[in-house]
Structure formats: structure tokens, C-alpha cells
């Protein structure tokens, strides 16, 4: 698990990672996208 976290940290420091973070932040601010993500998460949680 520690290997995964360190890979994510390393990726977040790259230009491509910064673009992905900015896109995620922008999507999180959009009410439609936020609702879509919540529906997806609730569907995934229901499958457990």
C-alpha cells in the first residue's frame, strides 16, 4: 500500500498530475458532476 501512495505522490508532482488535479477540482465545483459522482459512489457502495 505504501508503494501505491508514493506513486500517487510522485504523479501529483508531474505536469500531467497537476492537470489531472485541476480537472478534478473543476469537476468537483460543478453541481451536475458532483451529483453524478455521488450517484456513482452510492451505487458502488450498494454492491458490497
Biopython code that builds the backbone (N, CA, C, O; Angstrom):
import numpy as np
from Bio.PDB.StructureBuilder import StructureBuilder

atoms = [
    (1, "UNK", "N", (0.813, -1.193, 0.000)),
    (1, "UNK", "CA", (0.000, 0.000, 0.000)),
    (1, "UNK", "C", (0.859, 1.260, 0.000)),
    (1, "UNK", "O", (0.512, 2.253, -0.639)),
    (2, "UNK", "N", (1.965, 1.219, 0.707)),
    (2, "UNK", "CA", (2.847, 2.380, 0.755)),
    (2, "UNK", "C", (3.414, 2.686, -0.631)),
    (2, "UNK", "O", (3.650, 3.846, -0.969)),
    (3, "UNK", "N", (3.629, 1.651, -1.420)),
    (3, "UNK", "CA", (4.131, 1.856, -2.774)),
    (3, "UNK", "C", (3.136, 2.617, -3.631)),
    (3, "UNK", "O", (3.517, 3.461, -4.442)),
    (4, "UNK", "N", (1.861, 2.315, -3.449)),
    (4, "UNK", "CA", (0.814, 2.992, -4.213)),
    (4, "UNK", "C", (0.747, 4.465, -3.835)),
    (4, "UNK", "O", (0.637, 5.329, -4.704)),
    (5, "UNK", "N", (0.813, 4.745, -2.563)),
    (5, "UNK", "CA", (0.760, 6.124, -2.089)),
    (5, "UNK", "C", (1.952, 6.925, -2.619)),
    (5, "UNK", "O", (1.787, 8.066, -3.051)),
    (6, "UNK", "N", (3.128, 6.346, -2.588)),
    (6, "UNK", "CA", (4.309, 7.067, -3.071)),
    (6, "UNK", "C", (4.223, 7.294, -4.579)),
    (6, "UNK", "O", (4.676, 8.325, -5.076)),
    (7, "UNK", "N", (3.655, 6.355, -5.299)),
    (7, "UNK", "CA", (3.474, 6.548, -6.746)),
    (7, "UNK", "C", (2.489, 7.678, -7.014)),
    (7, "UNK", "O", (2.698, 8.489, -7.916)),
    (8, "UNK", "N", (1.406, 7.731, -6.222)),
    (8, "UNK", "CA", (0.435, 8.809, -6.389)),
    (8, "UNK", "C", (1.057, 10.168, -6.067)),
    (8, "UNK", "O", (0.801, 11.152, -6.761)),
    (9, "UNK", "N", (1.866, 10.217, -5.021)),
    (9, "UNK", "CA", (2.543, 11.469, -4.666)),
    (9, "UNK", "C", (3.461, 11.921, -5.793)),
    (9, "UNK", "O", (3.490, 13.095, -6.163)),
    (10, "UNK", "N", (4.210, 10.959, -6.331)),
    (10, "UNK", "CA", (5.134, 11.286, -7.416)),
    (10, "UNK", "C", (4.370, 11.777, -8.654)),
    (10, "UNK", "O", (4.780, 12.740, -9.302)),
    (11, "UNK", "N", (3.260, 11.108, -8.974)),
    (11, "UNK", "CA", (2.447, 11.503, -10.124)),
    (11, "UNK", "C", (1.864, 12.899, -9.921)),
    (11, "UNK", "O", (1.807, 13.692, -10.862)),
    (12, "UNK", "N", (1.430, 13.203, -8.697)),
    (12, "UNK", "CA", (0.804, 14.502, -8.449)),
    (12, "UNK", "C", (1.782, 15.655, -8.626)),
    (12, "UNK", "O", (1.363, 16.799, -8.805)),
    (13, "UNK", "N", (3.056, 15.374, -8.579)),
    (13, "UNK", "CA", (4.062, 16.434, -8.756)),
    (13, "UNK", "C", (4.410, 16.684, -10.218)),
    (13, "UNK", "O", (5.055, 17.685, -10.530)),
    (14, "UNK", "N", (3.996, 15.792, -11.123)),
    (14, "UNK", "CA", (4.307, 15.951, -12.545)),
    (14, "UNK", "C", (3.316, 16.930, -13.180)),
    (14, "UNK", "O", (2.237, 17.156, -12.631)),
    (15, "UNK", "N", (3.671, 17.512, -14.330)),
    (15, "UNK", "CA", (2.730, 18.402, -15.029)),
    (15, "UNK", "C", (1.415, 17.700, -15.378)),
    (15, "UNK", "O", (0.345, 18.301, -15.278)),
    (16, "UNK", "N", (1.492, 16.446, -15.781)),
    (16, "UNK", "CA", (0.282, 15.702, -16.108)),
    (16, "UNK", "C", (-0.575, 15.497, -14.857)),
    (16, "UNK", "O", (-1.802, 15.573, -14.924)),
    (17, "UNK", "N", (0.059, 15.242, -13.736)),
    (17, "UNK", "CA", (-0.656, 15.100, -12.474)),
    (17, "UNK", "C", (-1.316, 16.398, -12.052)),
    (17, "UNK", "O", (-2.438, 16.393, -11.545)),
    (18, "UNK", "N", (-0.626, 17.507, -12.258)),
    (18, "UNK", "CA", (-1.199, 18.814, -11.928)),
    (18, "UNK", "C", (-2.430, 19.103, -12.779)),
    (18, "UNK", "O", (-3.413, 19.660, -12.289)),
    (19, "UNK", "N", (-2.373, 18.719, -14.070)),
    (19, "UNK", "CA", (-3.541, 18.902, -14.945)),
    (19, "UNK", "C", (-4.697, 18.037, -14.469)),
    (19, "UNK", "O", (-5.844, 18.484, -14.469)),
    (20, "UNK", "N", (-4.412, 16.804, -14.063)),
    (20, "UNK", "CA", (-5.462, 15.904, -13.581)),
    (20, "UNK", "C", (-6.087, 16.449, -12.297)),
    (20, "UNK", "O", (-7.303, 16.375, -12.117)),
    (21, "UNK", "N", (-5.267, 16.992, -11.414)),
    (21, "UNK", "CA", (-5.777, 17.570, -10.169)),
    (21, "UNK", "C", (-6.657, 18.774, -10.465)),
    (21, "UNK", "O", (-7.720, 18.928, -9.864)),
    (22, "UNK", "N", (-6.225, 19.627, -11.385)),
    (22, "UNK", "CA", (-7.018, 20.808, -11.742)),
    (22, "UNK", "C", (-8.352, 20.395, -12.359)),
    (22, "UNK", "O", (-9.382, 21.002, -12.064)),
    (23, "UNK", "N", (-8.345, 19.367, -13.214)),
    (23, "UNK", "CA", (-9.590, 18.894, -13.829)),
    (23, "UNK", "C", (-10.523, 18.310, -12.769)),
    (23, "UNK", "O", (-11.736, 18.507, -12.837)),
    (24, "UNK", "N", (-9.972, 17.603, -11.802)),
    (24, "UNK", "CA", (-10.792, 17.024, -10.730)),
    (24, "UNK", "C", (-11.395, 18.118, -9.859)),
    (24, "UNK", "O", (-12.555, 18.029, -9.459)),
    (25, "UNK", "N", (-10.612, 19.146, -9.564)),
    (25, "UNK", "CA", (-11.133, 20.257, -8.756)),
    (25, "UNK", "C", (-12.247, 20.985, -9.494)),
    (25, "UNK", "O", (-13.258, 21.360, -8.899)),
    (26, "UNK", "N", (-12.054, 21.183, -10.799)),
    (26, "UNK", "CA", (-13.070, 21.865, -11.591)),
    (26, "UNK", "C", (-14.352, 21.032, -11.646)),
    (26, "UNK", "O", (-15.450, 21.577, -11.540)),
    (27, "UNK", "N", (-14.216, 19.727, -11.810)),
    (27, "UNK", "CA", (-15.391, 18.849, -11.838)),
    (27, "UNK", "C", (-16.084, 18.830, -10.482)),
    (27, "UNK", "O", (-17.310, 18.741, -10.420)),
    (28, "UNK", "N", (-15.328, 18.910, -9.407)),
    (28, "UNK", "CA", (-15.915, 18.898, -8.064)),
    (28, "UNK", "C", (-16.728, 20.161, -7.805)),
    (28, "UNK", "O", (-17.661, 20.140, -7.003)),
    (29, "UNK", "N", (-16.387, 21.254, -8.470)),
    (29, "UNK", "CA", (-17.121, 22.505, -8.282)),
    (29, "UNK", "C", (-18.393, 22.566, -9.113)),
    (29, "UNK", "O", (-19.245, 23.421, -8.870)),
    (30, "UNK", "N", (-18.538, 21.670, -10.094)),
    (30, "UNK", "CA", (-19.719, 21.655, -10.953)),
    (30, "UNK", "C", (-20.818, 20.836, -10.268)),
    (30, "UNK", "O", (-20.617, 19.651, -10.001)),
    (31, "UNK", "N", (-21.971, 21.442, -9.979)),
    (31, "UNK", "CA", (-23.025, 20.714, -9.255)),
    (31, "UNK", "C", (-23.502, 19.455, -9.992)),
    (31, "UNK", "O", (-23.803, 18.446, -9.353)),
    (32, "UNK", "N", (-23.572, 19.504, -11.312)),
    (32, "UNK", "CA", (-24.017, 18.320, -12.065)),
    (32, "UNK", "C", (-23.023, 17.184, -11.942)),
    (32, "UNK", "O", (-23.409, 16.032, -11.741)),
    (33, "UNK", "N", (-21.744, 17.503, -12.063)),
    (33, "UNK", "CA", (-20.702, 16.474, -11.938)),
    (33, "UNK", "C", (-20.641, 15.925, -10.517)),
    (33, "UNK", "O", (-20.413, 14.733, -10.315)),
    (34, "UNK", "N", (-20.845, 16.797, -9.541)),
    (34, "UNK", "CA", (-20.831, 16.359, -8.144)),
    (34, "UNK", "C", (-21.961, 15.367, -7.885)),
    (34, "UNK", "O", (-21.760, 14.348, -7.224)),
    (35, "UNK", "N", (-23.151, 15.668, -8.406)),
    (35, "UNK", "CA", (-24.291, 14.757, -8.243)),
    (35, "UNK", "C", (-24.029, 13.436, -8.961)),
    (35, "UNK", "O", (-24.373, 12.367, -8.457)),
    (36, "UNK", "N", (-23.426, 13.519, -10.128)),
    (36, "UNK", "CA", (-23.105, 12.309, -10.884)),
    (36, "UNK", "C", (-22.126, 11.433, -10.098)),
    (36, "UNK", "O", (-22.289, 10.214, -10.047)),
    (37, "UNK", "N", (-21.134, 12.035, -9.500)),
    (37, "UNK", "CA", (-20.156, 11.282, -8.712)),
    (37, "UNK", "C", (-20.806, 10.667, -7.480)),
    (37, "UNK", "O", (-20.497, 9.533, -7.113)),
    (38, "UNK", "N", (-21.702, 11.406, -6.842)),
    (38, "UNK", "CA", (-22.376, 10.866, -5.661)),
    (38, "UNK", "C", (-23.254, 9.673, -6.017)),
    (38, "UNK", "O", (-23.321, 8.704, -5.262)),
    (39, "UNK", "N", (-23.933, 9.739, -7.174)),
    (39, "UNK", "CA", (-24.747, 8.601, -7.614)),
    (39, "UNK", "C", (-23.870, 7.386, -7.875)),
    (39, "UNK", "O", (-24.222, 6.266, -7.507)),
    (40, "UNK", "N", (-22.728, 7.612, -8.509)),
    (40, "UNK", "CA", (-21.819, 6.510, -8.801)),
    (40, "UNK", "C", (-21.298, 5.881, -7.508)),
    (40, "UNK", "O", (-21.266, 4.657, -7.379)),
    (41, "UNK", "N", (-20.894, 6.712, -6.559)),
    (41, "UNK", "CA", (-20.385, 6.192, -5.295)),
    (41, "UNK", "C", (-21.455, 5.429, -4.525)),
    (41, "UNK", "O", (-21.175, 4.383, -3.940)),
    (42, "UNK", "N", (-22.672, 5.946, -4.522)),
    (42, "UNK", "CA", (-23.729, 5.243, -3.793)),
    (42, "UNK", "C", (-24.046, 3.916, -4.467)),
    (42, "UNK", "O", (-24.370, 2.940, -3.790)),
    (43, "UNK", "N", (-23.955, 3.870, -5.792)),
    (43, "UNK", "CA", (-24.186, 2.616, -6.496)),
    (43, "UNK", "C", (-23.083, 1.616, -6.167)),
    (43, "UNK", "O", (-23.355, 0.433, -5.964)),
    (44, "UNK", "N", (-21.836, 2.089, -6.114)),
    (44, "UNK", "CA", (-20.729, 1.199, -5.793)),
    (44, "UNK", "C", (-20.802, 0.699, -4.354)),
    (44, "UNK", "O", (-20.491, -0.458, -4.071)),
    (45, "UNK", "N", (-21.215, 1.583, -3.450)),
    (45, "UNK", "CA", (-21.324, 1.184, -2.039)),
    (45, "UNK", "C", (-22.433, 0.168, -1.847)),
    (45, "UNK", "O", (-22.339, -0.691, -0.970)),
    (46, "UNK", "N", (-23.474, 0.250, -2.648)),
    (46, "UNK", "CA", (-24.593, -0.669, -2.530)),
    (46, "UNK", "C", (-24.251, -2.082, -2.972)),
    (46, "UNK", "O", (-24.947, -3.028, -2.603)),
    (47, "UNK", "N", (-23.191, -2.240, -3.754)),
    (47, "UNK", "CA", (-22.823, -3.551, -4.274)),
    (47, "UNK", "C", (-22.036, -4.390, -3.287)),
    (47, "UNK", "O", (-21.837, -5.582, -3.519)),
    (48, "UNK", "N", (-21.588, -3.800, -2.201)),
    (48, "UNK", "CA", (-20.769, -4.547, -1.234)),
    (48, "UNK", "C", (-21.533, -5.646, -0.571)),
    (48, "UNK", "O", (-20.983, -6.362, 0.266)),
]
sb = StructureBuilder()
sb.init_structure("model")
sb.init_model(0)
sb.init_chain("A")
sb.init_seg("    ")
for serial, (resi, resn, name, xyz) in enumerate(atoms, 1):
    if name == "N":
        sb.init_residue(resn, " ", resi, " ")
    sb.init_atom(name, np.array(xyz, "f"), 0.0, 1.0, " ", f" {name:<3s}", serial, name[0])
structure = sb.get_structure()
